[in-house]
């Protein structure tokens, strides 16, 4: 089973409207740089780029 101490909580923020829409976690040891994903933003009502922000 995976160890929980290697995971770090992060929030994903929309780059267009700056709204925080998603909370997720990432592995501190294997992930380099900030997480960037294309996700649906309910405020913009379209799929936009979401960047990592510390939770």
N, C-alpha and C positions, 0 to 999 in steps of 0.2 A: 504494500500500500504506500502511496505517496506521502511524504512528510509535509506537514502544513507550514513548518517554519521557513521553508524556501519560497513561499508564496508572499506576494505583496499586494495589498489592495490598491486599486487605481480607479479613477473616475474618467470617463470619456466625455469630452466637451466638444460640441459642434463648433467648427471653425467659422461658420457663417453667422449664426445668431448668438454664439457664446453660451448656449444653454447646456447644462450638464444633464445628459440623458441616460447614461449607462454606468453601472458600477460592475467591475470585474476584477480579476486578479491575474498576476503574471509571475512567472518564475524569475527570481532575482539573479540566479546563477547563469541561466542560459540566454535571457533576453538582454540585448544590447540596445541602447538608445531608448527613445520613447515609442510607445505603441501608437500606430496610426491605422484606423480601419474605416472603410466606407459603411456607414450605418444609416438607418432611417431616422430622421429628426421629425418629431411630431409637431414642433413649432413651425419649421420651414415647410413641412408636408412633402419632403422629398429626401432622397438619399444624398448625404453629404459626407465629407471627410470629418472624422472625429479623431481628436488627438488626446493623448494621455495627459491627465492632470492628477496630482496626488490627492487621494481621498482623505 
